[in-house]
Amino acid sequence: MRKLALLLAFFALVLGATAAFAHHGWSSYDADKPLTIEAPVKELSYRNPHAHLTIDYDGREWHVVLAPISRMAARGLPEADLLPGRRVTIVGYPRKDGEAEIRAERVIVNGRTVELR
């Protein structure tokens, strides 16, 4: 019985470490270079662990990392406000490696500003 408990504890530790490693850290985004993008939503993925938008900006397709949907809903940013075609302003931080991705700190839509962090 003790061996089974140790084996289960080991697998729980490995799975937990793998999940933590798979979640991206915020250090890959440049907090010293805030970026503001205003554009219509091209695509929306409204699911956990983070919602995502795709927008066209400056001749490139940008991926926008939003907050978890529970946080967005609690702060008044439902899925209906981010549907494709809706014009939004995203304020956040771009990736340091030049990839067209931004971590959103706030979203301005329908004249409302929603803080995500």
Secondary structure by P-SEA (a helix, b strand, c coil): caaaaaaaaaaaaaaaaaaaaaccccccccccbbbbbbcccccccccccbbbbbbbcccbbbbbbbccaaaaaaaccccccccccbbbbbbccccccccccccccccccccbbbbcc
